[in-house]
Amino acid sequence: MQQLEISQSHEVKRCSLFQLHRVTTPKGERLLVKSIAFDDGGSDLLKREQATFAGTTSLRLARAMGLVHVRDQLGACYADFAGVPLPSAPVRDLEELTRLTREMCAVLDDFHGAGLLLLGLSPRSFLRDSSGRLQLIDGPERG
């Protein structure tokens, strides 16, 4: 596993287990890197997530680029895209709610089509890309 050198980093989102950063390497390559907030089994989750994302064909998943070490910590790399977290405020517009629900269900359909069951999916599991489409960035526990 290679050591990833970072020249710039910006936090995209954080949860109790992970932090997601948009980083730039000294060579100018931009990546999304997820690292563990504290080691409480998070390494196994990152490894499983990378394997699941790499083995699932879907345009609705962040593209897994492999595991790296970042500042002596395990990190999962994803291809960068202009994604932002969904707002935490409740969606009140029925059309928007319908669109979000359809996109989340489409991710579930992609996983079911691959013979996988995805558990623990929530709006916080996604980033919205520049076209408004949802991209799954957090691979919750799977069965």
Secondary structure as GFF3:
##gff-version 3
##sequence-region A 1 143
A	DSSP	beta_strand	8	14	.	.	.	ID=ss1
A	DSSP	beta_strand	18	24	.	.	.	ID=ss2
A	DSSP	beta_strand	30	36	.	.	.	ID=ss3
A	DSSP	alpha_helix	42	54	.	.	.	ID=ss4
A	DSSP	beta_strand	64	70	.	.	.	ID=ss5
A	DSSP	beta_strand	73	79	.	.	.	ID=ss6
A	DSSP	beta_strand	84	85	.	.	.	ID=ss7
A	DSSP	alpha_helix	94	113	.	.	.	ID=ss8
A	DSSP	three_ten_helix	123	125	.	.	.	ID=ss9
A	DSSP	beta_strand	126	128	.	.	.	ID=ss10
A	DSSP	beta_strand	134	136	.	.	.	ID=ss11
###
